[in-house]
Amino acid sequence: MSQAILNGNPLSVTFNSADNWTFALVGISVKQQFWTEPDAAGEVNFVRGQDPSDSGTGTVINVLSDAATNFVGLADGTPETTIFTLNGDPLTVTFFDEGDVAAVPDTGTTFPLFGLSLMGLAFLRRQVMQAIC
């Protein structure tokens, strides 16, 4: 589950896709940082402030997870204390990758597997009935 917390208070997260989400944080400096993907070598989690007006003060934070890139990032869970500010004050940003959530299998594989299990039960039932008689 993706979440954003500021001073212990949760922020409202908007999910743009499985690996792309944003949350409002007016006054964030327009900076960026990478955190390494703990379970995928060569991938990073990219966190940046967005400034749609080019005023120098962002209005949202954008997070792109599992991005294949040549950038080197901080280790997962390492606090970044030097490049982000909020309303001019230093802001510590930490990214924790909780891993990918297991997806529900699609019906293209679920139904055939269910059918195989039913055939197995029918076979076992036949074997038990023959052993009894």
QUIFENBEL-V851948 format. One record per pair of residues at least 12 apart in sequence whose C-alpha atoms are under 10 Angstrom apart, sorted by sequence separation. I is the first residue (numbers start at 1). J is the second residue. D is the distance in Angstrom with one decimal. If there is no record, write none. Layout:
I&J&D + I&J&D
This chain:
2&14&9.7 + 11&23&6.7 + 12&24&7.2 + 33&45&8.4 + 34&46&4.7 + 35&47&8.1 + 48&60&8.5 + 49&61&4.5 + 50&62&6.8 + 79&91&9.9 + 80&92&5.5 + 81&93&6.7 + 2&15&8.8 + 11&24&7.4 + 12&25&9.7 + 33&46&6.0 + 34&47&6.3 + 48&61&5.6 + 49&62&6.2 + 79&92&6.2 + 80&93&5.2 + 81&94&8.8 + 11&25&8.4 + 32&46&7.2 + 33&47&5.4 + 34&48&8.7 + 47&61&6.9 + 48&62&5.4 + 49&63&9.0 + 78&92&10.0 + 79&93&5.7 + 80&94&6.1 + 32&47&5.6 + 33&48&6.4 + 47&62&5.8 + 48&63&6.7 + 78&93&8.6 + 79&94&4.4 + 80&95&8.8 + 2&18&9.9 + 31&47&8.5 + 32&48&4.0 + 33&49&9.5 + 46&62&8.0 + 47&63&4.6 + 48&64&8.8 + 77&93&9.5 + 78&94&5.9 + 79&95&7.5 + 2&19&9.7 + 31&48&5.6 + 32&49&6.5 + 46&63&5.7 + 47&64&6.6 + 77&94&5.8 + 78&95&7.1 + 79&96&9.6 + 3&21&9.6 + 4&22&9.2 + 5&23&10.0 + 30&48&6.9 + 31&49&5.6 + 32&50&9.2 + 45&63&7.1 + 46&64&5.0 + 47&65&8.5 + 76&94&8.2 + 77&95&5.3 + 78&96&8.2 + 2&21&8.4 + 3&22&9.9 + 4&23&7.4 + 6&25&9.2 + 29&48&9.0 + 30&49&4.6 + 31&50&8.2 + 45&64&5.8 + 46&65&6.3 + 75&94&10.0 + 76&95&6.3 + 77&96&4.8 + 3&23&9.1 + 4&24&9.7 + 28&48&9.4 + 29&49&6.4 + 30&50&6.0 + 31&51&9.7 + 44&64&8.5 + 45&65&4.3 + 46&66&8.3 + 74&94&9.7 + 75&95&9.1 + 76&96&5.8 + 77&97&7.6 + 28&49&6.3 + 29&50&8.5 + 30&51&6.4 + 44&65&6.7 + 45&66&5.7 + 46&67&7.3 + 74&95&9.3 + 75&96&9.5 + 76&97&6.5 + 27&49&9.4 + 28&50&8.4 + 29&51&8.6 + 43&65&8.4 + 44&66&5.6 + 45&67&6.2 + 76&98&9.6 + 26&49&9.5 + 28&51&8.9 + 43&66&5.5 + 44&67&5.3 + 45&68&9.0 + 46&69&9.8 + 25&49&8.5 + 26&50&9.8 + 27&51&9.7 + 30&54&9.1 + 42&66&9.2 + 43&67&5.2 + 44&68&6.5 + 45&69&9.7 + 20&45&9.8 + 22&47&9.5 + 24&49&9.7 + 25&50&9.6 + 26&51&9.6 + 30&55&9.5 + 31&56&9.7 + 41&66&9.9 + 42&67&8.5 + 43&68&4.4 + 44&69&7.0 + 46&71&9.7 + 19&45&9.1 + 20&46&9.5 + 21&47&9.9 + 22&48&9.6 + 23&49&9.9 + 24&50&9.8 + 30&56&6.3 + 31&57&9.8 + 40&66&7.9 + 42&68&6.1 + 43&69&6.0 + 44&70&8.9 + 22&49&9.5 + 29&56&6.7 + 30&57&6.2 + 31&58&9.0 + 39&66&9.5 + 40&67&9.8 + 41&68&9.0 + 42&69&6.5 + 43&70&8.1 + 44&71&7.7 + 46&73&8.7 + 22&50&9.5 + 28&56&8.9 + 29&57&5.3 + 30&58&5.6 + 37&65&8.0 + 38&66&9.7 + 40&68&9.2 + 42&70&7.0 + 43&71&8.5 + 44&72&7.8 + 45&73&8.1 + 57&85&9.5 + 58&86&9.2 + 27&56&8.9 + 28&57&5.8 + 29&58&5.8 + 30&59&9.0 + 32&61&9.4 + 34&63&9.8 + 36&65&9.7 + 37&66&6.5 + 42&71&8.3 + 43&72&8.9 + 44&73&6.6 + 45&74&9.5 + 57&86&8.7 + 58&87&9.7 + 27&57&5.3 + 28&58&5.0 + 29&59&8.9 + 30&60&9.3 + 31&61&9.6 + 32&62&9.4 + 33&63&10.0 + 34&64&9.6 + 35&65&9.3 + 36&66&8.9 + 37&67&8.5 + 42&72&8.4 + 43&73&9.1 + 44&74&9.0 + 57&87&8.1 + 26&57&7.5 + 27&58&5.6 + 28&59&6.5 + 29&60&9.8 + 30&61&8.9 + 32&63&9.8 + 34&65&9.7 + 35&66&9.9 + 36&67&9.6 + 37&68&9.5 + 42&73&9.8 + 44&75&9.6 + 45&76&8.8 + 57&88&9.3 + 66&97&9.6 + 25&57&9.9 + 26&58&6.0 + 27&59&6.2 + 28&60&7.4 + 29&61&9.7 + 44&76&9.2 + 63&95&9.6 + 65&97&8.5 + 25&58&7.4 + 26&59&4.1 + 27&60&8.6 + 28&61&7.8 + 34&67&9.7 + 66&99&9.7 + 24&58&9.1 + 25&59&5.4 + 26&60&6.3 + 65&99&9.9 + 66&100&9.3 + 24&59&6.0 + 25&60&4.9 + 26&61&8.9 + 34&69&10.0 + 36&71&9.1 + 49&84&8.6 + 65&100&9.7 + 23&59&8.8 + 24&60&4.3 + 25&61&6.5 + 35&71&9.5 + 36&72&7.2 + 37&73&8.7 + 48&84&9.1 + 23&60&5.6 + 24&61&6.4 + 34&71&7.5 + 35&72&7.9 + 36&73&5.0 + 37&74&9.5 + 38&75&7.8 + 22&60&6.6 + 23&61&5.5 + 24&62&9.0 + 33&71&9.8 + 34&72&7.1 + 35&73&4.4 + 36&74&5.9 + 37&75&8.1 + 38&76&6.4 + 22&61&5.5 + 23&62&6.9 + 33&72&9.6 + 34&73&4.4 + 35&74&4.5 + 36&75&5.4 + 37&76&6.8 + 38&77&9.7 + 21&61&8.5 + 22&62&4.5 + 23&63&8.7 + 33&73&7.2 + 34&74&6.2 + 35&75&5.7 + 36&76&5.6 + 21&62&6.0 + 22&63&6.1 + 33&74&8.1 + 34&75&8.9 + 35&76&5.5 + 36&77&9.2 + 20&62&7.3 + 21&63&5.4 + 22&64&8.8 + 34&76&9.3 + 35&77&7.9 + 36&78&9.8 + 20&63&5.7 + 21&64&6.8 + 35&78&7.9 + 19&63&7.8 + 20&64&4.6 + 21&65&8.6 + 35&79&9.8 + 19&64&5.7 + 20&65&6.3 + 35&80&9.6 + 16&62&9.8 + 18&64&9.3 + 19&65&4.8 + 20&66&9.2 + 34&80&9.7 + 47&93&9.1 + 16&63&9.9 + 17&64&9.4 + 18&65&8.5 + 19&66&6.7 + 20&67&9.8 + 33&80&8.1 + 47&94&9.6 + 13&61&9.7 + 14&62&9.6 + 15&63&9.8 + 16&64&9.8 + 18&66&9.9 + 19&67&8.4 + 47&95&8.3 + 13&62&9.9 + 46&95&9.3 + 33&83&8.3 + 45&95&8.1 + 32&83&7.8 + 33&84&9.0 + 45&96&9.4 + 31&83&6.5 + 32&84&7.9 + 45&97&8.1 + 30&83&9.1 + 31&84&6.1 + 44&97&10.0 + 29&83&8.2 + 30&84&7.6 + 31&85&8.6 + 29&84&5.7 + 30&85&8.5 + 28&84&7.1 + 29&85&5.1 + 30&86&9.8 + 4&61&9.7 + 28&85&5.8 + 29&86&6.2 + 27&85&8.0 + 28&86&4.5 + 29&87&7.6 + 38&96&9.5 + 39&97&9.2 + 27&86&5.3 + 28&87&6.4 + 29&88&7.7 + 35&94&8.8 + 36&95&9.5 + 37&96&9.5 + 38&97&7.3 + 26&86&8.0 + 27&87&4.8 + 28&88&8.2 + 29&89&9.5 + 33&93&9.2 + 35&95&6.8 + 36&96&9.9 + 37&97&7.2 + 38&98&9.1 + 39&99&7.6 + 2&63&10.0 + 25&86&8.3 + 26&87&8.2 + 27&88&7.9 + 28&89&9.4 + 29&90&9.6 + 33&94&9.9 + 34&95&9.0 + 35&96&8.6 + 36&97&8.9 + 37&98&9.9 + 38&99&8.1 + 39&100&9.4 + 25&87&10.0 + 27&89&9.7 + 28&90&9.9 + 29&91&9.2 + 33&95&9.7 + 35&97&8.8 + 37&99&8.7 + 28&91&8.6 + 19&100&9.2 + 18&100&9.2 + 18&101&9.6 + 6&91&9.8 + 6&92&9.8 + 6&93&9.4 + 5&93&9.9 + 4&94&10.0 + 4&95&9.3 + 3&96&9.8 + 2&96&9.5 + 2&97&8.8 + 1&97&9.8 + 2&98&8.1 + 1&98&7.6 + 2&99&9.9 + 1&99&9.0 + 1&100&8.8 + 1&101&7.6
